[in-house]
């Protein structure tokens, strides 16, 4: 069997590629289609890149001809590739619309014409917008509030439309905030850990009371696998970790695990369109597909902290590629370097 995984050098994608290569021998061709931007790190797969089933293709998902070459003969497509950082979307929405909307349409259209049997589109809980009370269910309306989440909502609707219009077997997953080893340090938890390791301050937006659910990446991978194997075409599935924390509490928890002082927290000006709360009802995937998160937050955060502490070179390489962006963001939010 042949599987094509887009964005497989990124954080979640690389974890999924590793899992498929090591746990699913029936996939004799595993094609990693990645544009290799700043977020696509070949080091993420250095331990499995020499396996005979694996092939890396440096391809932009907006390049229809190159996408077609990769998708010919594919049985399954798992589509991670996307621009994902909200702050970057505020500064440069164009790239997010191009990659996340047009790129997804090209992937869907090409996969349909190539006869792909199952297409899993990876989305985010941010498409539901800020949830004041209760939990978002898969049938709730999408109300995105940032250019990033708007671009993902548009891609989500495109995926659904290909099932309704063409009968193309698309499944959609909407996950909460991921964390774990090898996550790019522009994201909250790896930035916090890497700064704390150097006793540097961590910029916290606003009052820190924005609430997020946290999902360990290895649990996310098994959830996607469950959707790939048993999901129903045309359906969406929420995937969460079951640990909702205000940002200030998350940061204090991680600093406590690291035995670092809370004085490293540096409140900065809030970002525009900052959603107050995300919350997912994940009963559907548990009820219909039998999936539940296997790791507690405490177990997973300890493993994550340990990995970053043991891999300072990886952090340095990742941060050096985005130093100008970090510096600009920090200054604009009123932070002190």
N, C-alpha and C positions, 0 to 999 in steps of 0.2 A: 504494500500500500504506500501511496505517496501523500505526504502532508506538507502544505506550504504554510509557514508561520511568518507573518509580516511583523516588522519591528522586533525581531528576535535577538537583537543586541541590546535592547533596552532592559530595564529592570524586571518587569513582570514577564516580558517576552522571553528573556534569556532563561529565567527560571522554568518557564514552560518548555522551552527547547530542551533543556537539560533533563527534565522529567521524561519527556517523550523518548529521548535517546537512550536513557538508562532503564526505563521501566516498561517501554512498549516496543518490543522487538518486532512486532508485526509491521511497523512502519520502516520499510527498507529504504525509503527516500525521505529525508527530512530537509526541506529547502528553507533556509532562513533568508527572507527577502528584506533587506534593510538598507536605508539610504546612507547610513553611517554619518549622522550628524553628531553634534557634541554629546548627545545623550546615548548614542549607540557605541558601546564600548566593547571591542573585541576581547578584552581581558575577562569580561563576564563569562565567556565560554571557553577559556583557554584549557580547561580540564577535559573537555569533550570534543573539541574542534577537530581532532584527528580521527574520530570514529568514522568508519567507512560509509555509514548511512548519511552523514551530515554534509551539506553543501551550503556555503554562504554566497549569496548573490547580492552585489552592491547595486541596488535598484531603487529608484524613486517611484513610489506607487502612482504618481501622476504620469508616468511614462507608460502609456498603454501597450506599446509594442514590446517593451522589455517585460512588463507584467505578464503578457500573453505567453511569452517563451517559458516563464517559470511555472505558469498554471496549467500548461498542456499536460494532460494525463493525471492531474491531481485528483485525489479522492476527497480530501478535506482541506479547507482553508480556515485558519484561525487568525483573525485580523486584529492585531494589537497596534500597528503603526499609526502614530498620531503625535501631533504637538500637544503637550499636556500641562505645561506650567502656566498657571493663571496669571502670574505677574508678567510673563513674557507676552501673553495674549493681550494684556492691557496696553503694552508698549507697541506691539506690532500684530494687530489682528489679521492682517492680510495672509500671513503664512499659515495661520490656523485655519482660515477658511479654505485655502488652497489644498492643504494636506488632508485635513479632517473631513471636508465635504467633498471636494472634487476627487481627491484620492480614493475615498471610500466608494464613490459612485463608479469610478474606473475599476476598482477591485470587484465590486458586485457584478458589474456588467460583463467583465472579462471572465469571471468565474462561472457565471451563468452560461455564457457562450462556449466555455470549455467543458461543460458538463460536470462541474464539481457537485458532489453528492451532499455535502454538508458545509455550511458556511457559518462560522461563529464570529459574531461581531462584538468586540469588547468595548463596553461603554462605562459610564460612571454615574454614581448617585447624584452628582452635581446637576444633572439634567432636570431633576425634580425641583430645583431651587431651594430656597430656605424654607424649612418646615417648622412652623411655630409649635405645633402640638402633634402627638401621635407619630406614626411611622409611615413612610412612603411604601405603597404597594405598586406592583407592576402596571396596574391599570390607571394609576393616577396621571393627570395631565402633566406634560413637561413644561416647566417654567424657568428656564435658565436665566442667570443674571450676570454672567461674564461672557466676553467674547469666546473664551475657551469652552465653557459649558454650552453656549449657544451653538458652536460649531459641532460639538459632540451630539447635541440633541438633533441637529439637522442630519448628521450621519446616521443616527438611530432611526429617524423617520424614513430615510432612504432605504435602510436595510429592511424595515417593515414593508415598505412599498414594493420591494422586489418579491416579497412573498405574496402579497395581495395581488399584484398585477401579473406576475409571471409564474407564480407557484414555485419560486426558487426557494430551496430549503434553508432559510436563514434562521438562526437563533441569536438572541441578544442577551448579553450579560451586563448588569449594572452593579459595579462594586463600590464599596466604601474605600476610605483611605488605606493604601497599602504601606507596609514597612517591612524591613528585613535587610540582610546583607546585600551589598552591591547596588544599592539605590543611589542615584545621582545626588550629590550633596547640595543641590538647589532645593530639594524637598525638605520638609520640616524636621523629621527625626534624624536623618543623617547629618543635616547641617547642625542641629543641636549637639549631637554626639561629637562630631568632628571639632566644633568650636570648643566644647567643654574639655575635650582632650588637651587642647592648647590653652585652657583657661581664658578663652576669649568670650565676650558677651554674645548672647543670642537675641536677635531682634524679634520682639513679640508684638504683633499687630494689635493696636487698640487696647481694650481692657482685658483681653485674653479669655473672654467668656464665650467665644464661639465654640460650638460643640461639634465634634466629629466622631464617627465610629472608626475603629482601627482593626484592620484585617492583615494578619501575617501572610506574607506572599506565598509560602508553601501551602497554606490552606486555600488561597485563591486558585492556585494551580490545580489542586484536586477538584475544586468546584467547577472550573472550566472543563476539566476532563470529564466530569459527570455530565455536563451539558453536551459536550461533544459526543459522548457515547449514548446517552439516554434522553437528551432533550427533545422536545417536540418542535417541529418546524413552525415558524411564525410566532413562537412564544418568547417572552422576555423573562429573565430570572435575576432577582436581586441576590447579591452575595455580600454578606457582612461578617465582621468578626465577633460581634456581640459585646464590644467594649466601647461605650460612649463616654468621652471625656471632654471637658472644657479644655481649651488649649493651655491655659495656665496650669491646670492640674496635670495634664500630660507632661509638660515641661518639668514641673517639680518632681514628678514620678521618675522621669529619666535621670534628672540630676541626682536624685536620691540613690538610684541604682549605681550611679557612677561615683558616689560620695563627693559630689561637687556642690558648692554653695548656691543657694537661690539668688544670690547677688549677681550672678551671671546673666540674669534676666534683664533685658533692656527694652522697656516699652517704647514703641515707635508709632508714628502716625498710621492709622488704619488705612488699608488699601481700598480703592473704590469698589463698590459692588460686592463687599465681603459678606457672603451669606452667613447668617447667624447660627443655623443649626441644620445638619443633615441627620436623617435617621431612616433606616431601612427595616421593613418587615421582610424577613428571609424565610418565612414559613413555607412558601411555595417550593423552593428548591429542596428543603428538608422533607416535605411531605411527598412530593412527586418523584424526586431523584435520589432521596436518601442521603443527602450530603449535610454534614455539620462540620464546623471548624474543629480541628483536632488539637490545637494548641491554645493554652491560656495566654492572655496578654502578658502576664508576669514571666512565663517561660520564654515567650517569643522575644520580649524586649531585652531580657538578659542575654539571649543568644545573639541578638543584633548588636548590642553594645560590645560584647566580647569580640565579634567579628571585626568591627571597625577598629577596636583597640589593637587588634593583631595585624591590621592591614593598612598602616600609615601611608605606604607608597601608593596604594590604590586611591586613597583619599586625595593625596597630593596631585596625582595625574588628573583626576576628575575635576578638582577645583581649579587647577591652572587653566583648563580649557574654557572656563567661564568667569575668570577673575574680573574682567571689565564689567560684566553684567552685574555681578554681586556688588561691586563697589558703587555702581550707579544706583542700584535699588536701595542700598543701605543709606546712602546720602539723601535720596529723595524722600525716604520715610523718616528722616530726622535722627537717624542712628549715629552714634559716636564710634568711630573705628578704633 
